[in-house]
Amino acid sequence: MSLLSIKGLNQSYGGSHTLWDVDIDVPSGSRTCLMGRNGMGKTTLLKCIMGLLPVTSGTITFNGTDLRRVPAEGRARLGIGYVPQGREIFPQLTVEENLRVGLAARKQPTRTIPSQIFELFPVLNQMLGRRGGDLSGGQQQQLAIGRALVLEPSLLILDEPTEGIQPNIVHEIGDIILRLNQEAGVTVLLVEQKLPFARRVGSEFRILEKGRCAASGAIGELSDDIVREHLSV
């Protein structure tokens, strides 16, 4: 069963048509990798899901709810956590303050940061008083994921979570995605360019090419031929 279902989605940006009749489903409990070369519409699609870009036509359904009827700020309350490309943490706020920003968007408000965040990311607990801008890239990415997880989402959306991060942290982030999915039942949708990471972490793949869905399947079906045709630069 699909937790997130996108049907016939079209999006125009300025004068250009960026997404063309996109049909993509994210099965409940899956780790779905959204793949494609640069400029094929992956980040645009995530921003449409989150209500950050207008949609020309088509439907986006999350857990039975038509997201096009829900304002951007209401989508987090439905249980969608979003980690944008470039992380977008608040550099002047402390780690604790960054995490507390996420608390405000929860469906059930609380003033307590869930202990699970510090179990997953012990480094954040050690750095609660440090400003976000003073963290390394890998630590900032952990903070960005932690801030999304404060919502206790049923769907976690990650836009290139491994970009510009040292290899040991990349491996750690992969472990955390697998753990969240397998132990906490969080469905994951991630944009990922690194093939070994996608094959390790993903259960499904969806490939966008020139704003259209060009291929999809279980991650084991991501053959070298498909990679050559749609992903090789």
C-alpha positions in Angstrom: 0.0 0.0 0.0 1.3 3.5 -0.9 1.8 6.0 1.9 2.5 8.7 -0.7 1.0 8.6 -4.1 1.7 11.1 -6.9 -0.5 11.0 -10.0 -0.3 13.0 -13.2 1.8 15.7 -11.6 2.7 18.7 -13.7 4.7 21.7 -12.5 5.8 24.8 -14.4 8.4 27.2 -13.1 8.5 30.6 -14.6 8.1 29.9 -18.3 9.4 26.3 -18.2 7.6 23.1 -17.7 9.6 21.2 -15.1 7.6 18.1 -14.2 5.5 16.2 -16.8 2.7 13.8 -15.8 4.8 12.3 -13.0 3.4 9.1 -11.5 5.3 7.9 -8.4 4.3 5.9 -5.4 6.1 5.5 -2.1 5.0 2.2 -0.5 4.4 2.3 3.2 7.4 1.0 5.1 9.7 1.4 2.1 13.0 3.2 1.6 12.4 4.7 -1.8 15.4 6.3 -3.6 14.5 9.1 -6.1 17.3 9.2 -8.6 18.3 10.9 -11.8 21.0 13.1 -13.3 21.3 16.8 -12.2 18.5 19.1 -13.3 15.9 16.3 -13.9 13.3 17.6 -11.4 14.1 15.6 -8.2 14.3 18.6 -5.8 11.4 20.3 -7.6 9.3 17.2 -6.9 10.1 17.2 -3.2 9.3 20.9 -3.0 5.9 20.2 -4.6 5.2 17.4 -2.0 6.1 19.9 0.8 4.0 22.7 -0.7 7.0 24.9 -1.3 6.3 25.1 -5.1 2.9 25.4 -6.8 1.6 22.5 -8.8 0.0 23.0 -12.2 -2.1 19.8 -12.2 -2.2 16.3 -10.8 -2.7 14.9 -7.3 -0.4 14.3 -4.3 -2.0 12.0 -1.7 -0.4 11.2 1.7 -2.1 8.6 3.9 -5.4 9.3 2.2 -5.2 13.1 2.5 -5.0 15.3 -0.6 -1.9 17.4 0.1 -2.8 20.0 -2.4 -5.6 21.1 0.0 -3.1 21.4 2.9 -1.0 24.6 3.3 2.8 24.0 3.4 3.0 24.7 7.2 0.3 22.0 7.8 2.1 19.2 6.0 4.6 18.6 8.9 1.7 18.2 11.3 0.4 15.3 9.1 3.6 13.5 9.9 6.0 14.4 7.1 9.6 15.3 8.1 11.7 17.1 5.5 15.4 17.6 5.3 16.2 19.9 2.4 19.2 20.0 0.2 21.9 22.1 1.9 20.4 21.2 5.4 19.1 24.8 6.1 19.7 24.7 9.8 19.7 28.0 11.7 23.4 28.9 12.0 23.0 31.5 14.8 20.8 29.2 17.0 22.2 26.6 19.2 21.7 22.9 18.5 19.0 22.8 21.2 17.2 25.8 19.8 17.3 24.2 16.3 15.8 21.1 17.6 13.1 23.0 19.5 12.1 24.8 16.3 10.9 21.3 15.1 8.8 20.8 18.2 6.5 23.7 17.2 5.4 21.8 14.1 4.3 18.6 15.9 0.8 17.3 15.8 0.9 16.8 19.6 2.9 19.8 21.0 5.4 19.0 23.6 8.3 21.0 25.1 10.5 17.9 25.4 12.9 16.8 22.7 12.3 13.1 22.2 15.1 11.0 23.7 15.3 9.0 20.5 17.1 11.9 18.8 20.0 11.7 21.3 20.1 7.9 21.0 20.5 8.2 17.2 22.8 11.2 17.3 24.8 11.2 20.6 27.0 14.0 19.2 24.0 16.4 19.4 23.5 15.8 23.1 27.2 16.7 23.6 26.8 19.9 21.6 23.4 21.3 22.8 24.8 24.7 23.6 26.9 25.1 20.5 25.7 27.2 17.6 24.6 25.3 14.5 26.9 27.3 12.3 29.9 26.1 14.3 29.2 22.4 13.6 31.0 20.4 10.8 29.0 19.5 7.7 28.3 16.0 8.9 27.2 17.3 12.3 24.9 19.9 10.6 23.4 17.1 8.6 22.8 15.0 11.7 21.1 18.1 13.3 19.0 18.7 10.2 17.8 15.0 10.3 17.3 15.3 14.1 15.2 18.4 13.7 12.9 16.6 11.2 12.7 13.6 13.5 11.5 15.7 16.4 8.1 15.6 14.6 8.1 11.8 15.0 7.1 11.6 11.3 5.7 8.6 9.5 7.4 9.8 6.3 10.9 11.2 6.3 12.0 13.0 3.1 15.7 13.6 2.6 17.2 15.6 -0.3 20.8 14.4 -0.9 21.6 13.6 2.7 25.2 12.5 1.8 26.2 15.6 -0.2 29.5 17.1 0.9 29.9 14.8 4.0 32.9 12.8 5.1 32.6 9.0 4.4 32.4 7.8 8.0 29.4 10.1 8.6 27.8 9.0 5.3 27.9 5.4 6.6 26.5 6.5 9.9 23.6 8.3 8.2 22.9 5.1 6.2 22.8 3.1 9.4 20.3 5.6 10.9 18.0 5.5 7.9 17.9 1.7 8.0 17.4 1.7 11.8 14.5 4.3 11.6 12.9 2.3 8.9 13.3 -1.2 10.4 12.9 -0.4 14.1 10.6 2.6 14.1 8.7 1.8 10.9 9.4 5.2 9.3 8.9 5.3 5.6 11.8 7.1 3.8 11.9 8.9 0.5 15.4 10.1 -0.4 17.0 11.8 -3.3 20.4 10.2 -3.7 23.1 10.4 -6.4 25.7 8.0 -4.9 24.9 4.5 -6.3 26.6 2.4 -3.6 24.6 4.3 -0.9 21.3 4.0 -2.7 21.9 0.2 -3.2 22.8 -0.2 0.5 20.0 1.9 1.9 17.1 1.8 -0.6 14.4 -0.9 -1.0 12.9 0.8 -4.1 14.1 3.2 -6.8 12.3 5.7 -9.0 14.2 7.5 -11.7 13.3 11.0 -13.1 14.5 12.0 -16.5 13.7 15.4 -18.0 10.8 15.8 -15.5 9.2 12.4 -16.2 9.3 9.1 -14.4 11.6 7.0 -16.6 12.1 3.8 -14.6 11.1 2.3 -11.3 11.3 -1.0 -9.4 12.8 -2.8 -6.4 16.4 -1.7 -5.7 17.6 -5.2 -6.8 16.3 -4.5 -10.3 18.5 -1.4 -10.7 20.7 -3.0 -13.3 23.9 -1.7 -14.9 21.9 -1.1 -18.1 19.4 1.1 -16.3 22.2 3.0 -14.7 24.0 3.5 -18.0 20.8 4.7 -19.7 19.4 7.0 -17.0 22.1 7.8 -14.4 25.6 7.7 -16.0 27.0 11.2 -16.7 
